[in-house]
Amino acid sequence: MKGVKGRFLKKLKRFPTKATLKQGLILQVPDSISINKLSNDHHKDEEIESAFFEVDKEKLTPFMKSRDQFSAQDNSELVISSGVPEIEEQPSLLDFEEKCPPGGRDSVIFYTTSLRGIRKTFEDCSAVRFLLESFRISFQERDVSMDIEFREELWRMMGGRVVPPRLFIKGRHIGGADEVVGLHEQGKLKKLLEGMPLSPSNNSPCLGCAGIRFLLCCNCNGSCKVFADGDGNGDEIVRIRCPECNENGLVKCPICC
């Protein structure tokens, strides 16, 4: 195409032009050049151009065929590979470390804290609690900030000072907030909780403690101190530590705990 166009432009440059006021350029064809000669040259150019395209088409046709065959082969391989089903790995409690809290052999134990001193810890505990409540299963929540026995119990099982939340299912340590949330996102947490007893359908809080699981000690009224008889050395009445409550002057709710 470029060679044909170049030859045509060279022929036009040999023709003289004459400028006028009303028209831009007027083509003047000399008498020595006939119209038939120009038409014959034009036909020759068309023949050259058509031959050029036919040659290119013959060269490109095998390439186009090979490309179509290659793409069809790739598509068939993709279909075959995608037809193989992937085997989904089923989670098992045996994959987790065995650490059984007291009374947690056939239940779900959740160690948490209600203190908001460290915001991230409190938010992590709330996230795990929300997941357990969404599955509507029955679980025991042990607040380490309400009773020091729960904290010592957790530290003794884990072999050191750890912070809540910590989740245990049937005597297996599942992990903290990151592990529990990760299992839920993968759809494995629901499998681990299968077979656990469900919570009551009404899901109403305890009438005794309103869901706090602790009550104020009636023996010392939360002061952790009670009066007792003296030892006979001149003190008739002495104040001693209340034997019925914990360090916060609380006792476990007799209805829900």
C-alpha positions in Angstrom: 0.0 0.0 0.0 2.8 2.4 0.9 4.7 1.7 -2.4 1.5 2.3 -4.5 0.7 5.5 -2.7 4.2 6.8 -3.1 4.3 6.2 -6.8 1.0 7.9 -7.2 2.2 11.0 -5.3 5.4 11.2 -7.4 3.3 11.3 -10.5 1.2 14.2 -9.1 4.3 16.2 -8.2 5.4 16.2 -11.9 2.1 18.0 -12.9 2.2 21.8 -12.8 -0.4 23.7 -10.8 -1.9 27.2 -11.1 -3.3 29.2 -8.2 -6.5 31.2 -8.6 -8.5 33.5 -6.3 -11.6 31.4 -6.1 -10.1 27.9 -6.2 -7.1 26.6 -4.2 -5.3 24.3 -6.7 -6.1 23.4 -10.3 -4.6 20.2 -11.8 -3.3 20.7 -15.3 -2.7 17.6 -17.3 -0.3 18.0 -20.2 -1.3 16.9 -23.7 1.5 14.4 -23.9 -0.1 12.2 -21.2 -3.2 10.4 -22.2 -6.1 9.5 -20.0 -5.9 5.9 -21.1 -2.3 5.6 -19.9 -3.3 6.9 -16.5 -6.2 4.4 -16.2 -3.9 1.6 -17.3 -1.4 2.5 -14.6 -4.2 2.6 -12.1 -5.4 -0.9 -13.0 -1.8 -2.1 -12.7 -1.6 -0.7 -9.2 -4.8 -2.4 -8.2 -3.5 -5.7 -9.5 -0.3 -5.3 -7.5 -2.3 -4.4 -4.4 -4.7 -7.4 -4.8 -1.7 -9.8 -5.3 -0.1 -8.4 -2.2 -3.1 -9.1 -0.1 -3.5 -12.6 -1.5 0.1 -13.5 -0.6 -0.3 -12.1 2.9 -3.6 -14.1 3.3 -1.9 -17.3 2.3 1.0 -16.7 4.7 -1.3 -15.8 7.6 -3.8 -18.6 7.2 -1.6 -21.4 8.6 -0.7 -19.2 11.5 -4.4 -18.4 12.2 -5.3 -22.1 12.1 -2.5 -23.1 14.4 -3.5 -20.4 16.8 -7.1 -21.6 16.8 -6.0 -25.2 17.4 -3.8 -24.1 20.3 -6.5 -22.1 21.9 -9.0 -25.0 21.6 -6.4 -27.3 23.1 -5.9 -25.0 26.1 -9.7 -24.7 26.6 -10.0 -28.5 26.6 -7.2 -28.8 29.2 -8.9 -26.2 31.4 -12.2 -28.0 31.2 -10.6 -31.3 32.2 -8.6 -29.8 35.1 -11.6 -27.9 36.4 -13.7 -31.1 36.4 -11.7 -32.7 39.2 -13.5 -32.0 42.5 -11.4 -30.6 45.4 -11.5 -32.6 48.6 -12.4 -30.3 51.5 -10.5 -31.1 54.7 -12.9 -31.7 57.6 -11.7 -30.2 60.9 -11.4 -32.4 64.0 -11.0 -31.7 67.7 -8.1 -34.2 67.7 -6.0 -31.7 65.7 -6.0 -29.4 68.7 -4.0 -29.6 71.9 -5.6 -31.4 74.8 -6.0 -29.1 77.7 -9.2 -29.8 79.8 -10.4 -27.2 82.3 -12.4 -28.4 85.3 -15.8 -29.6 84.2 -15.0 -29.1 80.5 -14.7 -32.7 79.2 -18.1 -32.6 77.4 -18.8 -28.8 77.3 -17.6 -25.5 75.9 -15.6 -23.4 78.3 -14.9 -19.7 77.5 -12.5 -17.7 79.6 -13.1 -14.0 79.3 -12.9 -10.7 81.1 -15.3 -7.9 81.7 -12.7 -5.2 82.4 -12.3 -2.5 79.8 -8.8 -1.4 80.9 -7.3 -2.9 77.7 -9.6 -2.1 74.9 -8.3 -4.8 72.5 -8.7 -7.6 75.0 -12.3 -6.6 75.8 -13.2 -6.3 72.1 -11.6 -9.8 71.4 -13.7 -11.3 74.2 -16.8 -9.7 72.9 -16.1 -11.0 69.4 -15.7 -14.6 70.6 -18.8 -14.3 72.8 -20.8 -13.1 69.8 -19.8 -16.0 67.7 -20.7 -18.5 70.4 -24.1 -16.9 70.9 -24.8 -16.8 67.2 -24.5 -20.6 67.0 -27.0 -20.8 69.9 -25.0 -23.4 71.9 -24.7 -23.7 75.6 -21.3 -22.6 77.0 -19.8 -21.7 80.4 -18.3 -18.3 80.6 -15.6 -17.8 83.2 -14.7 -14.2 83.9 -11.1 -14.0 85.2 -11.7 -10.4 86.4 -14.6 -11.5 88.6 -13.0 -14.4 90.3 -9.2 -15.0 90.9 -9.8 -18.7 90.9 -10.7 -18.6 87.2 -7.5 -16.7 86.4 -5.3 -19.1 88.4 -7.1 -22.0 86.8 -6.4 -20.7 83.3 -2.7 -19.9 84.0 -2.2 -23.4 85.5 -3.6 -25.1 82.4 -1.6 -22.9 79.9 1.6 -23.1 81.9 2.0 -19.4 82.2 0.3 -16.0 82.3 -2.0 -15.7 79.3 -4.7 -13.2 78.6 -8.3 -14.0 77.6 -10.2 -14.8 75.5 -9.5 -18.6 75.5 -11.9 -21.1 74.1 -12.0 -24.8 75.0 -14.2 -27.4 73.4 -14.5 -30.9 74.9 -11.2 -30.6 76.7 -9.3 -29.2 73.6 -7.7 -25.8 73.5 -9.0 -24.0 70.4 -7.1 -20.8 70.9 -7.6 -17.1 71.3 -9.6 -14.5 69.3 -7.5 -14.7 66.2 -7.7 -18.5 66.0 -11.4 -18.6 66.7 -12.3 -15.9 64.2 -10.1 -17.5 61.6 -11.8 -20.9 62.0 -15.2 -19.2 61.7 -14.1 -17.5 58.4 -13.0 -20.8 57.0 -16.3 -22.4 58.1 -14.6 -24.8 60.5 -15.9 -23.5 63.8 -19.4 -24.7 63.2 -18.0 -28.2 62.5 -16.1 -28.2 65.8 -19.3 -27.2 67.7 -21.5 -29.9 66.2 -23.1 -32.2 68.9 -22.8 -29.6 71.7 -26.0 -28.9 73.7 -28.0 -26.0 72.5 -29.0 -23.0 74.7 -32.6 -22.6 75.8 -34.9 -21.3 73.1 -36.1 -18.4 75.1 -32.5 -17.2 75.7 -33.6 -15.1 78.6 -31.1 -14.0 81.3 -30.9 -15.7 84.6 -33.5 -14.5 87.1 -31.0 -14.6 89.9 -28.0 -12.8 88.5 -29.3 -11.3 85.2 -26.6 -13.1 83.3 -23.7 -11.8 85.4 -23.2 -15.3 87.0 -22.2 -13.7 90.4 -24.2 -12.3 93.3 -23.2 -10.1 96.2 -22.3 -12.1 99.3 -25.1 -12.1 101.8 -22.7 -13.0 104.7 -20.5 -9.9 104.5 -22.5 -7.8 102.1 -19.5 -7.6 99.8 -17.0 -6.3 102.3 -15.1 -9.6 102.5 -14.9 -9.1 106.3 -17.1 -10.6 109.1 -17.1 -10.4 112.8 -16.0 -13.4 115.0 -15.5 -14.1 118.6 -12.1 -13.3 120.0 -9.4 -15.7 121.1 -9.7 -14.9 124.8 -6.7 -12.6 125.0 -8.8 -9.5 125.7 -10.4 -9.1 122.2 -14.0 -10.3 122.5 -14.8 -9.6 118.8 -12.4 -9.6 115.8 -12.8 -9.1 112.1 -11.8 -11.9 109.9 -11.9 -12.7 106.1 -15.3 -13.9 104.9 -15.0 -17.6 104.0 -17.9 -17.6 101.6 -17.0 -15.0 98.9 -14.1 -14.3 96.7 -11.7 -11.3 96.7 -14.4 -9.1 95.2 -17.1 -10.0 97.8 -19.0 -12.1 95.3 -20.4 -15.6 95.2 -21.4 -17.7 92.2 -25.0 -17.6 91.3 -26.7 -20.8 92.6 -29.2 -20.8 89.8 -27.1 -20.7 86.6 -23.7 -21.7 87.8 
